[in-house]
Amino acid sequence: MQIRSLGYRTDLALLRLGGSVVDDRGDHLVVRSLHNPHHFWGNFLLLDAVPAPTDVDRWVDRFAATFPGAGRLTLGFDGTDGTVADLAAFTARGCSAEAQAVLTATEVRPPGRRDPAAEFRPLRDDADWAQSVELRLRCNTDDPSYDRMFVTAHAATQRRLVTDGPGVWFGAFVDGHLVAQLGLVRTGAGLARYQSVETDPAFRRRGLATGLLHDAGRHGLERLGARTLVIVADSDDVAVHLYRAIGFRDAETQCQVEGPG
């Protein structure tokens, strides 16, 4: 299956680098992350296109047969210009649908605001990565899927990407406390993909995320061999405006649905 979506191409590259297995079934891919079975978007089906409404039940049944007991349906759809309206047959079943913004940049501009009290640097040691777990938990208190088991396993995967060479994880520290973070991973063919842009709710609107985006972007272009930086975000997220402000431009949309398993 040839993937057209830049968002899904870089998603799959990240998952493979982290130890996930991708099985090509011709008209869809089966993605499994045996090292983190609680990672919903590490265990999903990627279809070659949005199915016809008459085929929705078949794909829901296929997912259930492939991931019995998953607890949540997760289906992605290859393509570059889909909309939430295209997924109406899934939302009619009670699923949530997203057409995420995929943005790219070939250079990054310095942010207009940068907190002078913060230290911006890569994560270095066990203590930094332990703080990374705690920050992620603080940033996702409204999502029950972000429990400590999932977050700890996911952080271990991300740390391996840094240790093995294709990635870097940057943090913003205030008085020694990690208050914002993100990752950037080389995903091949001159591409580097951002991951998990997170800022402690108590430290937002201080230029921390844009500072990290800039520093990681420069690192990717100058040291990881990237020519194009890729980031994916909810289309209606205010963070999209931050990304555009430092040089990112909309490239495509990436469609997916979630629902009861």
For each residue, the residues with C-beta under 8 A, 3 or more apart:
1: 24 25 26 27 28 29 46 48 78
2:
3: 8 9 12 46 78
4: 78 79 80
5: 8 9 78 79 80 102 252 254
6: 9 10 80 102 104 191 230 251 252
7: 10 11 100 102 230 232 252 254
8: 3 5 11 12 46 76 78 254
9: 3 5 6 12 13 187 191
10: 6 7 13 14 187 191 193 230 232
11: 7 8 14 15 41 76 193 232
12: 3 8 9 15 16 22 29 31 46
13: 9 10 16 17 185 187 188 191 193
14: 10 11 17 18 161 185 187 193 195
15: 11 12 18 20 22 31 33 42
16: 12 13 19 20 21 22
17: 13 14 161 164 166 167 185 187
18: 14 15 33 35 42 157 158 160 161
19: 16 33 34 35 157 160
20: 15 16 31 32 33 35 42
21: 16 31 32 33 34
22: 12 15 16 29 30 31 32
23: 29 30 31 32
24: 1 29
25: 1 28 29 30
26: 1
27: 1 47 48
28: 1 25 45 46 47 48 62
29: 1 12 22 23 24 25 45 46
30: 22 23 25 45 66
31: 12 15 20 21 22 23 42 43 44 45 46
32: 20 21 22 23 42 43
33: 15 18 19 20 21 36 37 39 42 43
34: 19 21 37
35: 18 19 20 153 157
36: 33 39 42 150 153 154 157
37: 33 34 43
38: 145 147 149 150 153
39: 33 36 42 43 150 153 154
40: 43 44 70 72 74 145 258
41: 11 44 74 256
42: 15 18 20 31 32 33 36 39
43: 31 32 33 37 39 40 67 70 74
44: 31 40 41 63 74 75 76
45: 28 29 30 31 59 62 63 66 74 75 76
46: 1 3 8 12 28 29 31 75 76 77 78
47: 27 28 50 51 59 75 76 77 78
48: 1 27 28 78
49: 77 78 79
50: 47 77 79 82 86 87 255
51: 47 55 56 58 59 89
52: 55 56
53: 56 88 89
54:
55: 51 52 58 59
56: 51 52 53 59 60 89 90 93
57: 60 61
58: 51 55 61 62
59: 45 47 51 55 56 62 63 75
60: 56 57 63 64 73 93 259
61: 57 58 64 65
62: 28 45 58 59 65 66
63: 44 45 59 60 66 67 70 73 74 75
64: 60 61 67 68 70 73 261
65: 61 62 68
66: 30 45 62 63
67: 43 63 64 70 261
68: 64 65
69: 261
70: 40 43 63 64 67 73 74 261
71: 261
72: 40 145 258 259 260 261
73: 60 63 64 70 95 257 258 259 260 261
74: 40 41 43 44 45 63 70 256 257 258
75: 44 45 46 47 59 63 90 256 257
76: 8 11 44 45 46 47 254 255 256
77: 46 47 49 50 82 87 255 256
78: 1 3 4 5 8 46 47 48 49
79: 4 5 49 50 82 253 255
80: 4 5 6 252 253
81: 252 253
82: 50 77 79 86 87 99 253 254 255
83: 86 87 99 253 255
84: 87 91 97 98 99 255
85: 88
86: 50 82 83 99 255
87: 50 77 82 83 84 90 91 95 97 99 255 257
88: 53 85 91 92
89: 51 53 56 92 93
90: 56 75 87 93 95 97 257 259
91: 84 87 88 94 95 96 97 257
92: 88 89
93: 56 60 89 90 259
94: 91 259 260
95: 73 87 90 91 257 258 259
96: 91 257 258 259
97: 84 87 90 91 255 256 257
98: 84 234 235 254 255 256 257
99: 82 83 84 86 87 235 253 254 255
100: 7 232 233 234 235 253 254 255 256
101: 232 233 234 235 240 250 253 254
102: 5 6 7 230 231 232 250 251 252 253 254
103: 230 231 232 233 240 243 244 248 249 250 251
104: 6 228 229 230 231 248 249 251
105: 108 217 228 229 246 247 248 249
106: 221 227 228 229
107: 217 221 247
108: 105 213 214 217 218 221 229 246 247
109: 214 245 246 247
110: 114 214 246
111: 114 207 210 211 213 214 245 246
112: 207 210 245
113: 206 207 210
114: 110 111 118 207 210 211
115: 118 172 174 206 207 208 211
116:
117: 174
118: 114 115 172 173 174 179 180 206 208 211
119: 172 173 174
120: 170 171 172 173 211 212 215
121: 124 170 171 173
122: 162 168 169 170 171
123: 128 129 132 159 162 169 170 171 178 181
124: 121 128
125: 128 129
126: 129 130
127: 130 131
128: 123 124 125 131 132 171 178
129: 123 125 126 132 133 155 159
130: 126 127 133 134
131: 127 128 134 135 171 177 178
132: 123 128 129 135 136 155 158 169 171 178 181
133: 129 130 136 137 148 151 152 155
134: 130 131 137 138 178
135: 131 132 138 139 178 179 180 181 198 200
136: 132 133 139 140 146 151 154 155 181 196 198
137: 133 134 140 141 146 148 151
138: 134 135 141 200 201
139: 135 136 198 199 200 201
140: 136 137 143 146 151
141: 137 138 146
142:
143: 140 146
144: 147
145: 38 40 72 150
146: 136 137 140 141 143 150 151
147: 38 144 150 151
148: 133 137 151 152
149: 38 152 153
150: 36 38 39 145 146 147 153 154
151: 133 136 137 140 146 147 148 154 155
152: 133 148 149 155 156
153: 35 36 38 39 149 150 156 157
154: 36 39 136 150 151 157 158
155: 129 132 133 136 151 152 158 159
156: 152 153 159 160
157: 18 19 35 36 153 154 160 161
158: 18 132 154 155 161 162 167 169 183 195 196
159: 123 129 155 156 162 163 169
160: 18 19 156 157 163 164
161: 14 17 18 157 158 164 166 167 183 185
162: 122 123 158 159 167 168 169 183
163: 159 160
164: 17 160 161 167
165:
166: 17 161 185 186 187 224
167: 17 158 161 162 164 183 184 185 186 195
168: 122 162 183 184 185 216 219 220 224
169: 122 123 132 158 159 162 181 182 183
170: 120 121 122 123 181 182 183 184 212 215 216 219
171: 120 121 122 123 128 131 132 178 180 181 212
172: 115 118 119 120 178 179 180 181 199 203 208 211 212
173: 118 119 120 121 176 177 178 179
174: 115 117 118 119 177 179 203
175:
176: 173
177: 131 173 174
178: 123 128 131 132 134 135 171 172 173 181
179: 118 135 172 173 174 199 200 202 203 208
180: 118 135 171 172 198 199 200 203 208 209 212
181: 123 132 135 136 169 170 171 172 178 196 197 198 212
182: 169 170 194 195 196 197 198 209 212 213 216
183: 158 161 162 167 168 169 170 194 195 196 216
184: 167 168 170 192 193 194 195 216 217 219 220 224 229
185: 13 14 17 161 166 167 168 192 193 195
186: 166 167 191 192 220 224 225 226
187: 9 10 13 14 17 166 191 192 193 230
188: 13 191
189:
190: 225 226 227 228
191: 6 9 10 13 186 187 188 226 227 228 229 230
192: 184 185 186 187 220 221 224 226 228 229 230
193: 10 11 13 14 184 185 187 229 230 231 232
194: 182 183 184 197 213 216 229 230 231 232
195: 14 158 167 182 183 184 185
196: 136 158 181 182 183
197: 181 182 194 209 212 213 231 233 239
198: 135 136 139 180 181 182
199: 139 172 179 180 203 204 208 209
200: 135 138 139 179 180 203 204
201: 138 139 204
202: 179
203: 172 174 179 180 199 200 206 208
204: 199 200 201 208
205:
206: 113 115 118 203
207: 111 112 113 114 115 210 211
208: 115 118 172 179 180 199 203 204 211 212
209: 180 182 197 199 212 213 239 242
210: 111 112 113 114 207 213 214 242 245 246
211: 111 114 115 118 120 172 207 208 214 215
212: 120 170 171 172 180 181 182 197 208 209 215 216
213: 108 111 182 194 197 209 210 216 217 231 242 243 246
214: 108 109 110 111 210 211 217 218 246
215: 120 170 211 212 218 219
216: 168 170 182 183 184 194 212 213 219 220
217: 105 107 108 184 213 214 220 221 229 246 247
218: 108 214 215 221 222
219: 168 170 184 215 216 222 223 224
220: 168 184 186 192 216 217 223 224 226 229
221: 106 107 108 192 217 218 224 226 227 229
222: 218 219
223: 219 220
224: 166 168 184 186 192 219 220 221
225: 186 190
226: 186 190 191 192 220 221 229
227: 106 190 191 221
228: 104 105 106 190 191 192
229: 104 105 106 108 184 191 192 193 194 217 220 221 226 248
230: 6 7 10 102 103 104 187 191 192 193 194 251
231: 102 103 104 193 194 197 213 243 248
232: 7 10 11 100 101 102 103 193 194 254
233: 100 101 103 197 237 239 240 243
234: 98 100 101 237 240
235: 98 99 100 101 240 253
236: 240
237: 233 234 240
238: 241 242
239: 197 209 233 242 243
240: 101 103 233 234 235 236 237 243 244
241: 238 244 245
242: 209 210 213 238 239 245 246
243: 103 213 231 233 239 240 246 248
244: 103 240 241 247 248 249 250
245: 109 111 112 210 241 242
246: 105 108 109 110 111 210 213 214 217 242 243
247: 105 107 108 109 217 244
248: 103 104 105 229 231 243 244
249: 103 104 105 244
250: 101 102 103 244
251: 6 102 103 104 230
252: 5 6 7 80 81 102
253: 79 80 81 82 83 99 100 101 102 235
254: 5 7 8 76 82 98 99 100 101 102 232
255: 50 76 77 79 82 83 84 86 87 97 98 99 100
256: 41 74 75 76 77 97 98 100
257: 73 74 75 87 90 91 95 96 97 98
258: 40 72 73 74 95 96
259: 60 72 73 90 93 94 95 96
260: 72 73 94
261: 64 67 69 70 71 72 73
